[in-house]
């Protein structure tokens, strides 16, 4: 976490300074300096990329303008018509992008149950396997090491969306993945004031290739966003530790509540992937999804009755948020796709922040009473 600290060559600044310049001076005719134009990188975003690569145990990283830009970058080098496998219950924005590319013939898409590392799901000639573990919003886990074996056997590249846990709780490259993507908007920045993303690669040559594509397509992040994200990542471990402790207590309490039909949280003993979570993750995380016994009507009442939680999209900030995936984060999915994914209208997603756990419990209790 000390990457870039006390390394300023100009004035000895302890914290890496913010370099807002869009262009950099050529000292010699025909000799390209380390930084020339900010779209291809600058000192501030370079420190952030180095930090994220170190946290994930990667050889290099590309810092992008959003999480969706990171996924777009992941797809950029693929040939036209490449076969890509994605979870059937992935994030709504990922689904929207993949479906748009499928409709235009850019991708040959196959939806998989990522909880089963079975190559029979993939079909012939798969180029990329994309996992999202835990999945958004049903908290289903994929066995990264098992999928890495499948990917090697079929000659595919394996990428993992690690947004829900961050490198503080999971490091997919250590389990055999080739690439990791993040919406750094979430836990890595952690303050709900920056949109950003990152793609980290295990192989240095692949990292350089993605840096080329990021510059070519203009997907890179600006210096100020990089500076704020670098500030946020310094407190990642402390923030996530407190939020996770509250989430564990709240998940256990919600599982006993009469208004709740089901709790999706890998830290609960009855979660189908609880053993995998203990083996693959450093903790269950701070995201909880709940199915309400009263369905859509109850979800609406709870979502509009909370006082401490905020009804809003996104996650991973210092503030606690509540979202209704069917009408918010996953509204790009039609009813059939949501049903196939197992995403009910009575499902609410909770992002647990840094407020006192007792206060969060009291807020949920009064909102559930209203339902």
N, C-alpha and C positions, 0 to 999 in steps of 0.2 A: 504493500500500500504506500510505500515511500518513493515510488517511481517519480522522478522529476524533482524531488525535494532538494533544496540547496544546490542546484545545478546551474543556476543562471550565470552565464559567462560574462554578462555585461556589468551587473552591479551586485552580484552575490545574493539576490533575492532568495529567501527560503522557499516561498511558494512560487511555482512556475508563473511567470508574468503572462499577461494577455497581449497577444500580438494581433492587432486588428488590420494590419496592412493587407490590401488585396494583391499587391505585387511587390517584388523584391529586386534589388539592384544586381545587374550583371557587372561583375568586376573586370571581366576580360571579354573582348569581342569573341563570340563563338563558343564561349565556355559557359555551360548552363550551371548555375549555382544549385546548392542543395534545395532551396525553395525559389521558385520563380513566379508562380501565380497561385493564389490561395485555393482555387478549385482543386488543384493537384496536391494540396497539403500546405501546412504552415507549422511553425514551432509549437503552437498551442495544441492543435489537433494531433500533432505527432506524439506529444507526451501522453495524451489520452489514449491513443492507439497502442502505445508501448505499455501503458498501465493495464489496459484490458487484455492484451495478449499475455502479459505476465500473470494476471489473475486466472485466466483460463488455461494457462500452460501451453499457449500457442506460439507459433513461430512469427506471427505477424497479424495485424488487424487493419481493417478499413473502417473508418468512422463515417457514418452516413447521416443523412438529414432526417431520417425517421426509421422506425422498425420495418415498415413496409418497403422503404428504400433498400434496407439490408437484404430483404427477401428478393426484391427485384434484382439486386446485384448478384445474389446467389444464382439466379436463373440466367443471367446475362450471357455467360459463355456457352450455354447449352446449344446444340444444333437445332435447327427447325424440326419440329415434330418429335423432340426428345420425350422419352417416357419418364414421367415423374410420379412417384408414389407419395401420397399425403394422407394423413389420418382423416377418417370420415367425420370426425368431431373436432376439427381444427378451429382456430380463431376465425371469426367471420370475415375479417379483412383478408386473411390468407386465402380463404375459400373464394372470396370475390375476385382476387387477383388471379388465382389458378384457373377459375372458371372462365374468366375473360380471355385468358391466353388459350385455353382449350377451344373456346368457340371460334377463335380466329385461326386455329390450326397451328399455333405456335408450340403447343404441348400436346402430348398424348397422355392424358391424366388417368390414374387409377387410384381409387380410394381404398384404404386399407384399415383394418382393425389393428392399431399399433400395439395393443396389449398382447398380440400373438405374433412372435417373430417367425412367421411361416412364409418361406419363399414362394409357395404356391399362390399366394395372394397377388404377387407382383406381375405375373405374366412374363412374356419373353422380352428381352432386350431393355430392361429398366436402366436408366442412366443415373437417376437421383432418387434417393429415399430421404424424405423429409419428415422428421418426427417433431412432436410438440409434447414435451413431458416435464411436468404434468400438463395435461391438455386443458384448454380454455373453453368452457368453464367447468367441465365435469371431473377434473382432477384424475383422469386416467393416466397411468404410467406406461412407458415403453421401456423394455429392458435394452438399454443402449448397447451393452456388450454383446448380447445375443443378436441384435440387429446389425452390429458391426461385422459379425461372422457371416451373416446372410449377405451383406453388401459385398464383402470380399469374394464370396462364393459366386455371386452373379455378375461381378465386375461393375458394381454401382458405387457411386459416391454417397456417403452418409452425412447428413446435416441435421442438427438438433436446435430447435428453438428453446433457449434456456431462460427466457424472460421471467417465468413465474418463480424461479428459484435464485437466479443469479449465480455467479461463480462462488459466492459465499457458501452456498448449500449444495451445488452440483457442478461438476466439471466434466462435461461430455467427452472432451478430447482424451481424458485419462481412461475412458471406457471404450475407446476405439473409434469415436466419430472423427470425420475429416474436417468438419466445419461446425461452428457454433454461430447462431444469430441471436441478436438481442434487440428488443425495443429498449434502448437506454433511457427512454422517457420514464420507465417504470422504476424498479428498485435501484438501478445503478445511479441514476441521478437522484431520485427519491424525494424531490421537493415539488413536483407537479408544475414546474415552470420552464421546462425545456422539452422540445420534441427532438428525438435523436435515435440513432440505431448503430449497430456495429456488426461486422462479420469477421470472425476470428478463425484462422486456419492453422491446422497442425503442420502443414508443409510450407516452407519458406517460399518456394517457387509459386505455389498456389496463391499465397498471400500477395506476392508481387503482381500476379496476374489480375487478381481482384482489385488491387490498387489502381492498375491501369484502366480497368473497366469502370471503376468508380469515377475516375477523372474523365474518361471518355464520355460517359453518360451524364456527368454533372450531378452525381448522387451524393457528393461529399457534404459534410457538415461545415458550418461556418465557425470561425474562431471563437466568437462570443458564446455560442452554444457549447462548443468544446470546453471552454473555460469553466462554465457553470457545471457541466457534467463532471469534469475532473474534480471540482469542489465537492460535488455530491458524493462521488464514489469514495472519498476519504472516510465517510462515516457509514459505509455500507454495512459492515459487519455489526456495528453497534445498533444501528437502526433495525436490522433484520432480526437480531437476537431478541430485542424487546417485543417487536411486533409478533414474532413467532410464539413467544411465551404466552402472549394474550390470546393468540389464535388457538393454541392447544387447549387452553382453559375454556374458551368460548365454544369450540367444536364439541367438547365433551358435554358441556351444558346444553347446547342446542340438540344434541342427540337424544336427550331425555325430555325435551320439551313437547307437550302434547300437540302443539300446532305444527310441529315439524314432522314430515313423513320420512325424510331421509337427509343425512348429512354426507356430503362428499368432501372428505379430508383424509389425506394419506397417513396422518398421525393417529387415526382411530384404529383400534385393533381389528374391527370388523371391515375395514376397507379392503377390497379384494387385492390391492397391490401393497399392503402394509409391509410385508416382508421385503419386497423389492425396494420400497422406499428406505427401509433401514439399511439395506445393502448398498444402495446406489447414491443416496443423498446424505448430507450431513444433518439434515433436519427436514420436517414435513412442510415447512414454509408458513406463510401468513395469509394464504388465500383459502377461503371456505366457500362452498356452494351448498345451498339448502333447497330441498324440495318441500314446499308447503302443502299441508294436508288439504287446505282450502283452494288449491289451484290458482288460476289467474286472478280471481277476485281477491284472494288473500294476499297474493304477491303485490297487487296494486295498493292495497291498504297499508301493508308494511312499508313499502317503498315511499309512500307519501306521509307516513306517520312518524318516521324516525326524526330525531332532533339533533343528535350528535353525529350520526352517519350522514353523509351527503349523497343524494341520488345523482349519480354522475358516472360517466364512463371512465376508463383508464384504471390504474391500480398502482400499488407499490410506493405511494407517497407517504408523507408523515401523517396525513389525515386519513380517516377511515371513510370508505366509500361503499355504497350499495348500488348494484346495477341489476337490471332485468334483461338478461341476454336476448330473449326472443324479440324484444322491441328496441334494443339498444345495440350492443356489441355484435349481435349475430342477425340483425335484421336483413342483411344481404342474403341470408339463406331463406328459401321459401319453406312453407310448412312441411312439405315432404322431406326436404333435406334435414330440417330440424328434427323431425320424427325419426329419420334414419340414424341421426347422430345420438338420439336419446335425450334431446334437449326439450324439456317440457315447458309449458307456459307458466307453470307454478314454480319455476326455478329462479332463485336469486343468488347473485354472486357478491361475496363480501371481501373487500380488501381491508385488512386490519392494520390500522395505523399505530401511532404512538400515544394515543390517549390512554388514560387509566382503564385497565380491563374491567374494573367494577362499574365504571361509568358507561362503557360500551355495552356491558351486559344489561344494565338498567334500561338503556335506550332500546335495545332489542326486545326486552321483556315488555315494555309498555307498548311497543309497536305490534308485537305478536298478540298481545291482549286485545288490541283493536281489531285484529283479524279473526 
